[in-house]
């Protein structure tokens, strides 16, 4: 019986923020996959273990959640004054496609460390001790991100005492700056409004703030869709009818934002936009059992990723939260108490997170943001080779 041997591809399995993914240097792919296209997509899907009709990704590196079905491809930057080009691929779990439409803010926290360790940052830019500034070009959204990576004795420092809710163990803090975070060439608020009436046939009409910052995101008021804003994953992800409603809302919101022309296109664009819902600060118990008090936070936010409620908060959605909070009059800003703000602390299913942003209104009435800032951490979990059947691509 004929068989095809497996091939080996150098790879690193990393945690970044509250996500995990498989990291590659572009040059390490087989030649057919060194450029975007079908060969690369097939390789990444096989590495992760998709498409899997069982939804478990047993035969791959994926963890059967949106937070763990991720890939990163890095290369020396082709952009002036940048160190590394970062391309993110969100691999669908039960479908045969890789979504390239947006960034992963959580895995951004690991990009700088990988780039330093794997020779993608010029050695003269790396201090013996201190902070290495890694200038990242995010290729999905064509934006600059600055990572502040701690260095000890000439090597990336991964351990430390920084605690990130949603991650069990402490690690070294990596400060991430998302420069000019509006996603796309158009307005940060693509409808021209800070709050819209989003009509969703068969579901209802809802007040919505739709923003392109970090990642395209649709914010709703929790009470308007029948929630308290303190829900945990089990409260929503076990409700198939609720998930279907959220997907319908997402599809109609994507059309209103100009991301797609017809709701039928949403199925092939699962990574963006995100749907999130907000409520003023409310006490609740996080998924870890930690008590979150109303006095600890400015508001509560819950967000869905790839069709399920996220266990914590996506990094890119955190950028959207920070930027919308800094814009007076958005649903996020109003839930946080309104007024001028340059930072907020929000509650999510795993705990809390503080994010900052600077936004201002231009003379023509459009809003713009110069940057959004948050802290993440990262750690190498395993490095070596991934193996896939030689006839994968």
C-alpha positions in Angstrom: 0.0 0.0 0.0 1.4 3.4 -1.0 1.9 6.0 1.6 3.2 9.5 1.7 5.8 10.3 4.4 5.5 13.4 6.6 7.6 16.5 6.1 9.0 18.7 8.9 8.6 22.5 9.1 10.5 24.5 11.8 7.9 26.1 14.1 7.4 27.5 17.6 4.3 27.0 19.7 3.7 30.2 21.7 1.3 31.8 24.1 0.7 35.4 23.5 -1.7 37.2 25.9 -4.8 34.9 26.3 -4.2 33.1 23.0 -1.9 30.4 21.7 -0.6 29.9 18.1 1.9 28.2 15.9 4.7 30.7 14.8 6.7 30.4 11.6 9.4 32.2 9.8 8.3 32.7 6.2 11.6 31.4 4.9 11.0 28.1 6.7 7.9 27.2 4.7 8.3 24.8 1.7 8.9 26.9 -1.4 5.4 26.6 -2.7 4.1 28.2 0.5 6.5 31.1 0.8 4.0 33.3 -0.8 0.3 33.7 0.2 -2.0 31.3 -1.6 -3.6 27.9 -1.6 -0.4 25.9 -0.6 0.1 28.0 2.5 -3.5 27.8 3.5 -3.5 24.1 3.2 -0.3 23.7 5.2 -1.6 25.9 8.0 -5.0 24.1 8.2 -3.2 20.7 8.4 -0.9 22.0 11.1 -3.8 23.2 13.2 -6.0 20.2 12.4 -8.7 21.7 10.3 -11.3 21.3 8.9 -12.5 19.0 11.7 -16.2 18.0 11.6 -15.8 16.8 15.1 -14.8 20.3 16.2 -11.9 19.0 18.3 -8.7 19.5 16.2 -7.4 16.2 17.7 -5.1 15.6 14.7 -3.3 19.0 14.9 -2.0 21.8 17.1 -5.2 23.6 17.5 -7.1 23.6 20.7 -10.7 23.7 19.3 -11.3 27.3 20.3 -10.9 30.6 18.4 -8.2 31.5 20.9 -6.1 28.5 20.0 -6.8 28.0 16.3 -4.2 30.5 15.2 -1.1 30.9 13.1 1.6 33.6 12.7 4.0 34.1 9.9 7.0 36.4 10.4 9.7 37.8 8.2 12.3 40.6 8.1 10.3 43.7 7.4 10.1 45.2 3.9 8.9 48.5 5.4 11.3 51.3 6.2 12.0 51.8 9.9 10.3 48.5 10.9 12.0 45.3 12.1 9.5 42.5 11.4 6.5 41.8 9.1 3.7 40.1 11.0 0.9 38.1 9.2 -1.9 36.5 11.2 -4.0 33.6 10.0 -7.2 32.7 11.9 -7.9 29.0 11.0 -11.5 28.0 11.0 -12.2 24.9 13.1 -14.8 23.0 11.2 -14.5 24.7 7.8 -11.7 24.7 5.2 -10.5 28.2 5.2 -8.0 30.6 6.8 -9.3 34.1 7.6 -6.7 36.8 6.8 -9.1 39.7 7.4 -7.7 41.0 10.7 -5.0 41.0 13.3 -4.7 39.1 16.6 -3.8 41.5 19.4 -3.1 38.8 21.9 -0.5 37.0 19.8 1.0 40.4 19.0 2.4 40.1 22.5 4.5 37.2 21.3 5.7 38.7 18.0 8.5 40.8 19.4 9.9 38.0 21.5 9.8 35.5 18.5 11.4 38.1 16.2 14.3 38.7 18.6 14.9 35.1 19.3 14.8 34.1 15.7 17.1 36.7 14.2 14.5 39.0 12.7 15.7 42.0 14.8 19.1 43.5 14.1 21.4 42.5 17.0 22.5 46.2 17.6 18.9 47.0 18.5 18.9 44.4 21.3 20.3 45.7 24.7 22.1 43.4 27.0 19.6 44.4 29.7 16.6 46.6 29.5 13.8 47.0 26.9 14.1 46.1 23.3 11.8 48.2 21.1 10.5 46.0 18.3 8.9 47.8 15.4 6.2 45.5 13.9 4.4 46.0 10.6 1.0 44.2 10.8 0.4 43.1 7.2 -3.2 42.1 7.6 -4.3 45.7 8.5 -1.2 47.6 7.3 -0.5 49.2 10.6 2.5 49.8 12.9 2.7 48.2 16.3 5.4 48.8 18.8 6.3 46.1 21.3 8.4 46.8 24.4 10.1 43.4 25.1 12.1 43.0 28.3 15.7 41.6 27.8 17.9 40.1 30.5 21.5 39.0 29.8 20.9 39.5 26.1 17.9 37.2 25.9 14.2 37.7 25.9 12.8 37.6 29.5 9.7 35.5 29.6 9.2 35.0 33.4 8.1 37.7 35.8 5.4 38.8 38.1 2.9 40.4 35.7 -0.5 38.9 36.0 -3.0 38.9 33.1 -6.5 37.7 33.9 -7.3 34.8 31.7 -3.7 33.4 32.0 -3.0 31.1 34.9 0.6 31.9 35.6 2.4 35.3 35.9 5.1 36.2 33.3 7.1 39.2 32.1 5.1 42.3 31.0 5.2 43.3 27.4 3.8 46.7 26.7 2.1 47.0 23.2 1.4 50.2 21.4 -1.0 50.1 18.5 -0.2 53.1 16.4 -3.0 54.9 14.4 -5.3 51.9 15.3 -8.2 52.8 13.0 -8.5 49.7 10.8 -8.7 50.6 7.1 -8.5 53.7 5.0 -11.9 55.1 5.8 -13.4 56.7 8.9 -12.8 55.1 12.3 -16.7 55.1 12.5 -17.5 53.9 9.0 -21.2 54.8 9.1 -20.3 58.4 10.1 -22.2 58.0 13.4 -21.0 57.2 16.9 -24.3 55.4 17.5 -26.6 53.8 14.8 -29.8 52.0 14.7 -28.8 48.6 13.4 -31.8 46.8 11.9 -31.5 43.1 11.9 -34.5 41.4 10.2 -36.1 38.8 12.3 -34.1 39.8 15.4 -34.8 43.4 16.1 -33.4 46.9 15.8 -30.6 47.8 18.3 -28.5 50.9 19.2 -25.0 50.1 18.0 -21.5 51.7 17.9 -19.6 50.3 14.9 -15.9 51.1 14.9 -12.8 50.2 12.9 -10.0 50.4 15.4 -7.8 47.4 16.3 -10.4 45.2 14.6 -13.8 46.1 13.2 -16.2 45.7 16.1 -20.0 46.1 16.7 -20.8 47.2 20.2 -24.3 46.7 21.6 -26.0 47.5 24.9 -26.3 44.2 26.9 -29.8 45.1 28.1 -31.1 45.7 24.6 -30.3 42.1 23.6 -31.5 40.5 26.9 -28.2 40.1 28.8 -26.7 41.6 31.9 -23.2 42.0 30.6 -21.8 39.7 33.3 -22.3 36.4 31.4 -19.6 33.7 31.3 -18.9 31.4 28.4 -21.3 28.7 29.7 -24.2 31.1 29.7 -24.0 31.8 26.0 -21.9 29.1 24.2 -24.4 26.4 25.2 -27.3 28.3 23.6 -27.3 27.5 19.9 -30.2 29.9 19.2 -28.3 32.8 20.9 -25.2 32.1 18.9 -27.3 32.1 15.7 -28.8 35.5 16.7 -25.3 36.9 17.3 -24.1 35.7 13.9 -27.1 37.3 12.2 -26.4 40.6 14.0 -22.8 40.3 13.0 -23.6 39.7 9.3 -26.0 42.7 9.1 -23.5 44.9 11.0 -20.8 43.9 8.6 -22.9 45.1 5.7 -23.7 48.4 7.4 -20.0 48.9 8.1 -19.2 48.3 4.4 -17.1 45.2 5.1 -19.2 43.0 2.9 -21.9 43.8 0.3 -24.3 41.0 1.3 -24.9 39.0 4.5 -24.2 35.8 2.6 -20.5 36.8 2.5 -20.2 36.8 6.3 -19.7 33.0 6.5 -16.3 33.4 4.7 -15.3 36.3 7.0 -15.7 34.9 10.4 -12.8 36.7 12.1 -14.2 40.2 11.4 -16.2 42.0 12.5 -16.5 41.1 16.2 -19.7 41.6 18.2 -19.5 42.8 21.7 -21.9 44.0 24.3 -21.5 46.5 27.2 -23.1 47.5 30.4 -22.1 49.9 33.2 -19.8 48.5 36.0 -21.5 45.6 37.7 -20.1 43.1 40.3 -19.8 39.5 39.2 -17.8 36.4 39.8 -15.2 35.6 37.0 -14.8 32.2 35.5 -11.8 31.6 37.8 -14.0 32.2 40.9 -12.4 35.7 41.4 -14.8 38.3 42.7 -14.9 41.4 40.4 -16.4 44.3 42.3 -18.2 47.2 40.7 -15.7 49.5 42.2 -12.8 47.7 40.4 -14.0 48.5 36.9 -15.5 51.2 34.7 -17.7 48.9 32.7 -18.3 45.3 31.7 -17.7 44.0 28.2 -18.4 40.6 26.6 -17.2 39.8 23.1 -17.7 37.0 20.6 -14.9 35.5 18.4 -15.4 33.0 15.6 -19.0 32.5 16.7 -18.4 31.9 20.4 -18.2 34.1 23.6 -14.5 34.7 24.2 -13.1 33.4 27.5 -11.4 36.7 28.2 -11.0 39.5 25.7 -9.3 39.6 22.3 -6.4 42.0 22.2 -7.7 43.7 19.1 -11.1 44.1 20.6 -9.5 45.7 23.6 -8.0 48.3 21.2 -11.6 48.9 19.9 -12.9 49.2 23.5 -10.1 51.7 24.5 -10.7 53.8 21.4 -14.5 53.8 21.6 -14.2 54.7 25.3 -12.0 57.7 24.4 -14.7 58.9 22.0 -17.4 60.8 23.9 -20.9 59.6 23.1 -20.3 56.0 22.0 -22.1 53.1 23.7 -18.7 52.1 25.3 -18.0 55.6 26.5 -21.5 56.0 27.9 -21.4 52.6 29.7 -18.1 53.8 31.3 -19.8 56.9 32.6 -19.3 59.2 29.6 -17.1 62.3 29.3 -13.5 62.6 28.3 -11.4 59.4 29.0 -7.9 58.3 28.1 -8.2 54.9 29.7 -10.7 52.4 31.1 -10.6 49.3 33.1 -13.2 46.8 31.9 -14.5 43.5 33.3 -14.5 40.4 31.0 -15.3 36.8 31.7 -11.9 36.0 33.2 -11.3 39.2 35.1 -10.3 42.8 34.3 -8.1 44.7 31.9 -6.9 48.3 31.7 -6.5 49.8 28.3 -5.7 53.3 27.2 -6.2 55.3 24.0 -6.1 58.9 22.7 -8.9 60.0 20.4 -9.8 63.4 19.0 -12.3 64.9 16.6 -11.0 66.5 13.5 -12.2 69.7 11.9 -14.4 67.7 9.4 -16.1 65.9 12.3 -14.4 62.6 11.9 -12.7 61.0 14.8 -9.2 59.7 14.8 -6.9 57.9 17.3 -3.2 58.2 17.6 -2.5 55.1 19.5 -3.9 52.5 21.9 -1.8 50.9 24.7 -2.2 47.7 26.7 0.0 45.2 28.5 0.4 41.5 27.5 2.8 38.7 28.2 4.2 35.8 26.1 6.0 32.6 26.5 7.5 29.9 24.3 5.6 26.6 25.0 7.5 24.4 22.6 9.9 24.8 19.7 11.2 22.5 17.0 9.2 21.1 14.0 5.6 20.5 13.1 4.9 17.6 10.8 2.3 17.2 8.1 1.7 14.7 5.4 3.8 15.4 2.3 0.7 15.5 0.0 -1.0 18.2 2.1 -0.3 20.9 -0.6 
